[in-house]
Amino acid sequence: MLWAAVSAVALGFLVGLEIAARHYGVPGPVTIQAREVIFAPQSGTVLYASMALMTVVLTWRQRFVAFGAAIGIDLVFWLVRWAVGAEMMYGNGALWVTLGCAVIAVTRRTGRERVLLLKGVGLALLLVAGRKTGYTWLLITSKTRPMVLDQYVATADHALGNPSWVAGRIVEATGAVGAHVLDWVYVQLAVAAVVVTLYQLRNVAIERRFPRHHLVRTFLAIGLLGPGIYMIYPVVGPIFAYGADGGQFAMADLWPNTPPPVGTPQPMLFDGTTPRNCMPSLHTAWATAIFIHSRRGPRALRFAGTFWLIATLGATLGFGYHYGADIVAGVVFTLAIDAALRAQAHGWDRRGIRLVGYGAAVFAALLASYRYLSTEMAALPWVFGPLLVLAMSSVVYGYVRTVRLWERQAASVHLPQPRREPQPELV
């Protein structure tokens, strides 16, 4: 019933975004996904990563068959596209295999096996659909929010030392190699999430059930709630508002060499094509989720999670896509969402309610302070800078402490009870 309800809500959401996209004369997420059954996909890597998620419910033999079939289908598509001179891209085979497994689940499986396979297919399709809906959301933000609040965030960012300007100069100093590495990490964030999730779901095929909480739940919740904040707090980022990429709408060509001057911030008109997708930084949010979910893995996975977080922070700031204030808000945003999902899986208690409420309150306070106290923050950076870091650190501390307590409680429940020896009867 729960999965049916979630599927119905997701379908209604996709249809709504499709209608909104059509209103602006572009195809929506449903149309784009349907086209990828035949035409060149936007990202073959994401389609194969999504199919890999689906295979966690299969046996090893079935996994080899699935990947072999996907590669074979892609080879046929590649030959046809090469022959007719069409755009070359892979990934159709992975989508065909995923949809084929859905058909097999409905027609050839029954009971728990059908439900388990449909859950695997749904997990794969949700990841793909989440990427498609993101593109549509960004379009909607650019069309419906003509005024942006970059001047407020840039002014407040003086309290943090204008980290985007600092990181931008560092990335420029590293040259093409550093920029290419950071760009690859930034683009392939979904693939890193799939790697961590595959580790978390490695026993699904054996246990025939999914764990109560895993990374994909947090990933999808971030992607669902984040764009709503974009509609409330539209920001385009330093490279657009203060850089050459903003064209005639930019305040000046200052990024990354000259920090913006402190003045009286006000909303500014911007173009109708640049997404208002800065506050909070969802790339930071997703990278933070990858980091915290990789902590229970082997050393290599923990190292990869740490690297992805650091590199993502370097890319978001160093490419001028985000302000430092966005990063702080993104971390708090992620911890509040993951805490809520963990509390739902663990069972809501006083600690969970307190942690989620506190994280939400800190996040709201950050947004309000950026909007209404930005001038004061820039005037007193040695006061407000540490306060921002302290507020974020307090949520991190509360999250770590609460989650560790929940994990100890869960471990104690599953510990084998000591065997009691029979006592001799007294005569």
C-alpha positions as CSV (number, residue, x, y, z in Angstrom):
1,M,0.0,0.0,0.0
2,L,2.8,2.4,0.9
3,W,4.7,1.7,-2.4
4,A,1.4,2.1,-4.3
5,A,0.8,5.5,-2.6
6,V,4.3,6.7,-3.3
7,S,4.0,5.6,-6.9
8,A,0.7,7.4,-7.3
9,V,2.1,10.6,-5.8
10,A,5.3,10.4,-8.0
11,L,3.2,9.8,-11.1
12,G,1.0,12.8,-10.3
13,F,4.0,14.9,-9.7
14,L,5.6,13.9,-13.0
15,V,2.3,14.7,-14.9
16,G,2.2,18.1,-13.2
17,L,5.8,18.9,-14.3
18,E,5.0,17.7,-17.8
19,I,2.1,20.1,-18.1
20,A,4.2,23.0,-16.7
21,A,7.0,22.3,-19.1
22,R,4.5,22.1,-22.1
23,H,3.2,25.5,-21.0
24,Y,6.7,26.9,-21.7
25,G,7.0,25.1,-25.0
26,V,9.5,22.4,-24.0
27,P,9.1,18.6,-23.4
28,G,8.7,17.6,-19.8
29,P,10.3,14.7,-17.9
30,V,7.8,12.1,-19.1
31,T,8.3,12.9,-22.7
32,I,12.1,13.1,-22.4
33,Q,12.2,9.7,-20.6
34,A,9.9,8.1,-23.2
35,R,12.1,9.4,-26.1
36,E,15.1,7.7,-24.6
37,V,13.6,4.3,-25.3
38,I,14.6,4.9,-28.9
39,F,16.6,8.1,-29.2
40,A,20.0,9.0,-27.8
41,P,19.8,9.4,-24.0
42,Q,21.0,12.5,-22.2
43,S,23.3,10.3,-19.9
44,G,24.0,6.7,-20.6
45,T,26.1,6.5,-17.4
46,V,23.0,7.3,-15.3
47,L,20.9,4.7,-17.1
48,Y,23.5,2.0,-16.5
49,A,23.9,3.1,-12.9
50,S,20.2,2.9,-12.4
51,M,20.0,-0.5,-13.9
52,A,22.8,-1.6,-11.5
53,L,20.6,-0.5,-8.6
54,M,17.8,-2.6,-10.0
55,T,20.0,-5.7,-10.1
56,V,20.5,-5.8,-6.4
57,V,17.3,-7.9,-6.3
58,L,18.6,-10.4,-8.8
59,T,20.9,-13.4,-8.5
60,W,24.5,-13.2,-9.9
61,R,23.5,-15.2,-12.9
62,Q,20.6,-12.9,-13.6
63,R,22.8,-9.9,-13.2
64,F,25.2,-11.2,-15.9
65,V,22.3,-11.9,-18.2
66,A,20.9,-8.4,-17.6
67,F,24.1,-6.6,-18.3
68,G,24.9,-8.8,-21.3
69,A,21.4,-8.1,-22.8
70,A,21.9,-4.3,-22.1
71,I,25.3,-4.2,-23.8
72,G,24.0,-6.3,-26.8
73,I,21.0,-3.9,-27.3
74,D,23.3,-0.9,-27.1
75,L,25.6,-2.4,-29.8
76,V,22.6,-2.8,-32.1
77,F,21.5,0.8,-31.4
78,W,25.1,2.0,-32.0
79,L,25.4,0.3,-35.4
80,V,22.0,1.7,-36.5
81,R,22.9,5.2,-35.4
82,W,26.3,4.9,-37.0
83,A,24.7,3.8,-40.3
84,V,22.2,6.6,-40.4
85,G,24.5,9.3,-39.0
86,A,22.4,9.9,-35.9
87,E,23.7,11.2,-32.5
88,M,25.9,8.6,-30.8
89,M,25.1,7.7,-27.2
90,Y,24.7,4.5,-25.1
91,G,22.2,3.7,-22.4
92,N,19.1,2.5,-24.3
93,G,20.0,-1.1,-23.6
94,A,20.0,-0.4,-19.8
95,L,16.6,1.3,-20.0
96,W,15.2,-1.6,-22.1
97,V,16.4,-4.2,-19.6
98,T,14.9,-2.2,-16.7
99,L,11.6,-1.9,-18.4
100,G,11.8,-5.6,-19.4
101,C,12.2,-6.6,-15.7
102,A,9.1,-4.6,-14.9
103,V,7.2,-6.7,-17.5
104,I,8.6,-9.9,-16.1
105,A,7.7,-8.9,-12.6
106,V,4.0,-8.4,-13.7
107,T,3.7,-11.4,-16.0
108,R,6.1,-14.1,-14.6
109,R,6.4,-13.4,-10.8
110,T,4.0,-13.7,-7.9
111,G,3.9,-12.8,-4.3
112,R,7.0,-11.5,-2.6
113,E,9.2,-12.1,-5.6
114,R,7.0,-9.8,-7.7
115,V,7.0,-7.1,-5.1
116,L,10.8,-7.3,-4.6
117,L,11.5,-7.1,-8.4
118,L,9.0,-4.2,-8.8
119,K,10.8,-2.4,-5.9
120,G,14.1,-2.8,-7.7
121,V,12.7,-1.5,-11.0
122,G,11.0,1.4,-9.1
123,L,14.3,2.3,-7.5
124,A,16.0,2.5,-10.9
125,L,13.3,4.5,-12.5
126,L,13.0,6.9,-9.6
127,L,16.7,7.7,-9.9
128,V,16.3,8.4,-13.7
129,A,13.1,10.3,-13.2
130,G,14.7,12.4,-10.5
131,R,17.3,13.6,-12.9
132,K,14.7,14.4,-15.6
133,T,12.4,16.3,-13.1
134,G,15.4,18.3,-12.0
135,Y,15.9,19.8,-15.5
136,T,12.2,20.7,-15.6
137,W,12.3,22.3,-12.2
138,L,15.3,24.4,-13.2
139,L,13.4,25.6,-16.2
140,I,10.4,26.6,-14.1
141,T,12.5,28.5,-11.6
142,S,14.0,30.6,-14.4
143,K,10.6,31.4,-16.0
144,T,8.6,32.1,-12.8
145,R,11.2,33.9,-10.7
146,P,12.5,36.9,-12.7
147,M,14.0,38.6,-9.6
148,V,16.9,37.0,-7.8
149,L,18.4,37.6,-4.3
150,D,22.1,37.3,-5.1
151,Q,23.0,40.7,-3.7
152,Y,21.8,39.6,-0.3
153,V,23.7,36.3,-0.3
154,A,26.9,37.8,-1.7
155,T,26.7,40.5,1.1
156,A,26.2,37.9,3.8
157,D,29.0,35.8,2.3
158,H,31.5,38.5,3.5
159,A,31.1,37.0,6.9
160,L,32.6,33.8,5.6
161,G,35.4,35.5,3.7
162,N,33.9,35.2,0.2
163,P,34.9,31.5,-0.2
164,S,33.7,31.3,-3.8
165,W,36.1,34.0,-4.9
166,V,39.0,32.3,-3.0
167,A,38.2,28.9,-4.5
168,G,37.7,30.3,-7.9
169,R,41.3,31.7,-7.9
170,I,42.6,28.4,-6.6
171,V,40.9,26.4,-9.4
172,E,42.3,28.9,-12.0
173,A,45.8,28.3,-10.5
174,T,45.5,24.5,-10.9
175,G,45.0,24.9,-14.6
176,A,43.1,22.6,-16.9
177,V,43.8,19.4,-15.0
178,G,42.3,20.5,-11.8
179,A,39.3,22.0,-13.5
180,H,38.6,18.7,-15.5
181,V,38.8,16.6,-12.3
182,L,36.4,18.8,-10.4
183,D,34.1,19.0,-13.4
184,W,34.0,15.2,-13.7
185,V,33.3,14.8,-10.0
186,Y,30.5,17.4,-10.2
187,V,28.8,15.8,-13.1
188,Q,29.0,12.2,-12.0
189,L,27.6,12.7,-8.5
190,A,24.7,10.3,-9.2
191,V,27.2,7.6,-10.1
192,A,28.9,8.0,-6.7
193,A,25.6,7.7,-5.0
194,V,24.9,4.5,-6.9
195,V,28.2,3.0,-5.7
196,V,27.4,3.7,-2.1
197,T,23.9,2.5,-2.5
198,L,25.1,-0.8,-4.1
199,Y,27.2,-1.4,-1.0
200,Q,24.2,-0.7,1.3
201,L,21.9,-3.0,-0.7
202,R,24.5,-5.7,-1.3
203,N,22.4,-8.3,0.8
204,V,19.0,-7.6,-0.7
205,A,19.1,-10.6,-3.1
206,I,20.0,-12.9,-0.1
207,E,17.6,-11.4,2.5
208,R,14.9,-10.8,-0.1
209,R,14.1,-7.4,1.5
210,F,15.4,-3.8,1.4
211,P,16.9,-2.2,4.5
212,R,14.7,0.4,6.2
213,H,16.9,3.3,5.3
214,H,19.5,3.8,2.6
215,L,21.0,6.6,0.5
216,V,18.5,6.6,-2.3
217,R,15.7,7.6,0.1
218,T,17.8,10.7,1.2
219,F,18.9,11.4,-2.4
220,L,15.3,11.5,-3.7
221,A,14.0,13.5,-0.7
222,I,16.7,16.2,-1.3
223,G,15.8,16.4,-4.9
224,L,12.1,16.6,-4.2
225,L,12.3,19.3,-1.5
226,G,15.2,21.3,-2.7
227,P,13.6,22.9,-5.8
228,G,10.8,24.1,-3.6
229,I,13.3,26.2,-1.7
230,Y,14.6,27.6,-5.0
231,M,11.1,28.9,-5.7
232,I,11.1,30.7,-2.3
233,Y,14.7,31.9,-2.4
234,P,15.9,32.3,-6.1
235,V,19.6,32.8,-6.5
236,V,21.7,32.3,-9.6
237,G,25.3,32.2,-8.3
238,P,28.5,34.3,-8.4
239,I,29.5,33.4,-12.0
240,F,26.2,34.7,-13.3
241,A,25.4,37.6,-10.9
242,Y,29.0,38.8,-10.7
243,G,30.7,37.2,-13.6
244,A,31.0,37.3,-17.4
245,D,28.4,34.4,-17.7
246,G,25.7,36.8,-16.6
247,G,26.0,39.0,-19.6
248,Q,24.1,42.3,-19.4
249,F,22.2,41.1,-16.3
250,A,25.4,40.8,-14.1
251,M,26.2,43.4,-11.6
252,A,29.7,43.6,-12.9
253,D,32.5,41.2,-14.1
254,L,34.1,40.7,-10.7
255,W,34.3,36.9,-10.1
256,P,36.8,35.5,-9.1
257,N,39.3,38.3,-8.9
258,T,37.5,41.0,-7.1
259,P,35.1,40.4,-4.2
260,P,31.8,42.2,-4.5
261,P,31.5,45.5,-2.7
262,V,29.4,45.9,0.4
263,G,26.4,48.1,-0.3
264,T,22.7,48.1,0.2
265,P,21.5,44.8,-1.3
266,Q,18.2,44.6,-3.2
267,P,16.5,42.1,-5.5
268,M,17.8,42.2,-9.1
269,L,16.2,41.3,-12.4
270,F,17.8,38.4,-14.2
271,D,17.3,36.6,-17.5
272,G,14.7,34.0,-18.2
273,T,17.0,31.1,-18.9
274,T,19.5,30.8,-16.0
275,P,18.2,28.4,-13.2
276,R,17.7,29.9,-9.8
277,N,19.3,26.8,-8.2
278,C,21.7,28.0,-5.6
279,M,20.0,28.2,-2.2
280,P,20.6,25.7,-0.8
281,S,23.4,24.0,-2.7
282,L,21.9,20.6,-3.6
283,H,25.2,19.3,-5.0
284,T,26.6,20.0,-1.5
285,A,23.5,18.3,0.0
286,W,23.9,15.2,-2.1
287,A,27.6,15.0,-1.6
288,T,27.1,15.3,2.2
289,A,24.5,12.5,2.0
290,I,27.0,10.3,0.1
291,F,29.6,11.1,2.8
292,I,27.5,10.2,5.8
293,H,26.1,7.1,4.2
294,S,29.6,5.9,3.3
295,R,30.9,6.0,6.9
296,R,29.7,2.4,7.6
297,G,31.5,1.0,4.5
298,P,35.0,-0.3,4.1
299,R,38.0,2.0,4.0
300,A,38.0,2.5,0.3
301,L,34.4,3.5,0.3
302,R,34.9,5.9,3.2
303,F,37.9,7.4,1.4
304,A,35.8,7.8,-1.8
305,G,32.9,9.5,0.1
306,T,35.3,11.9,1.7
307,F,37.0,12.7,-1.6
308,W,33.6,13.2,-3.3
309,L,32.5,15.7,-0.7
310,I,35.7,17.7,-0.8
311,A,35.9,17.7,-4.6
312,T,32.2,18.7,-4.8
313,L,32.7,21.6,-2.4
314,G,35.7,22.6,-4.5
315,A,33.7,22.5,-7.7
316,T,30.6,24.3,-6.4
317,L,32.7,27.1,-5.1
318,G,35.6,27.1,-7.5
319,F,33.4,27.2,-10.7
320,G,31.4,30.0,-9.2
321,Y,28.1,28.1,-9.0
322,H,27.5,28.7,-5.3
323,Y,28.3,31.1,-2.5
324,G,29.7,29.9,0.8
325,A,26.4,30.6,2.5
326,D,24.7,28.1,0.1
327,I,27.2,25.4,1.3
328,V,26.4,26.0,5.0
329,A,22.6,25.9,4.2
330,G,23.1,22.7,2.1
331,V,24.8,20.8,4.9
332,V,22.1,21.7,7.4
333,F,19.4,20.9,4.9
334,T,20.8,17.4,4.3
335,L,21.2,16.5,7.9
336,A,17.6,17.6,8.7
337,I,16.2,15.5,5.9
338,D,18.3,12.4,6.6
339,A,17.5,12.7,10.3
340,A,13.8,12.7,9.5
341,L,14.1,9.6,7.3
342,R,16.2,7.8,9.9
343,A,13.7,8.7,12.6
344,Q,10.9,7.3,10.4
345,A,12.8,4.1,10.0
346,H,13.9,3.8,13.6
347,G,10.6,4.9,15.1
348,W,9.9,8.5,16.1
349,D,11.1,9.4,19.6
350,R,11.8,12.5,21.5
351,R,15.4,12.7,20.3
352,G,14.4,12.3,16.6
353,I,11.7,15.0,16.9
354,R,14.1,17.4,18.6
355,L,16.8,16.8,16.1
356,V,14.6,17.3,13.0
357,G,12.9,20.3,14.5
358,Y,16.2,21.9,15.5
359,G,17.7,21.2,12.0
360,A,14.7,22.8,10.3
361,A,14.8,25.8,12.6
362,V,18.5,26.4,12.0
363,F,17.9,26.1,8.2
364,A,15.1,28.6,8.4
365,A,17.2,30.9,10.5
366,L,20.0,30.8,8.0
367,L,17.8,31.8,5.1
368,A,16.2,34.6,7.1
369,S,19.6,35.9,8.3
370,Y,20.9,35.9,4.7
371,R,17.9,37.9,3.6
372,Y,17.4,40.4,6.5
373,L,20.8,40.6,8.3
374,S,23.2,40.5,5.3
375,T,24.5,44.0,5.8
376,E,25.1,43.5,9.5
377,M,26.8,40.2,8.7
378,A,29.2,41.9,6.3
379,A,29.9,44.6,8.7
380,L,30.8,42.2,11.6
381,P,32.4,39.2,9.9
382,W,34.3,38.1,13.0
383,V,31.0,37.8,14.8
384,F,28.7,36.3,12.2
385,G,31.2,34.1,10.5
386,P,31.9,32.0,13.5
387,L,28.2,32.0,14.4
388,L,27.3,30.5,11.0
389,V,29.9,27.8,11.4
390,L,28.8,27.2,15.0
391,A,25.1,26.8,13.9
392,M,26.1,24.3,11.2
393,S,28.4,22.5,13.6
394,S,25.7,22.2,16.2
395,V,23.4,20.4,13.8
396,V,26.3,18.1,12.8
397,Y,27.0,17.3,16.4
398,G,23.3,16.7,17.2
399,Y,23.0,14.4,14.1
400,V,26.1,12.3,14.9
401,R,25.1,11.9,18.6
402,T,21.5,10.9,17.9
403,V,22.3,8.5,15.0
404,R,25.0,6.8,17.1
405,L,22.5,6.3,19.9
406,W,20.0,4.9,17.5
407,E,22.6,2.5,16.1
408,R,23.6,1.3,19.6
409,Q,19.9,0.7,20.4
410,A,19.4,-1.2,17.2
411,A,22.5,-3.3,17.8
412,S,21.5,-4.2,21.4
413,V,18.1,-5.4,20.1
414,H,19.8,-7.8,17.7
415,L,22.4,-9.1,20.2
416,P,21.8,-12.8,21.1
417,Q,20.4,-13.1,24.6
418,P,22.6,-15.1,27.1
419,R,21.4,-18.6,27.7
420,R,20.2,-19.2,31.2
421,E,21.3,-22.4,32.8
422,P,18.6,-24.4,34.7
423,Q,18.8,-24.0,38.4
424,P,18.9,-27.1,40.6
425,E,15.7,-27.8,42.5
426,L,15.9,-27.5,46.3
427,V,14.7,-30.5,48.1
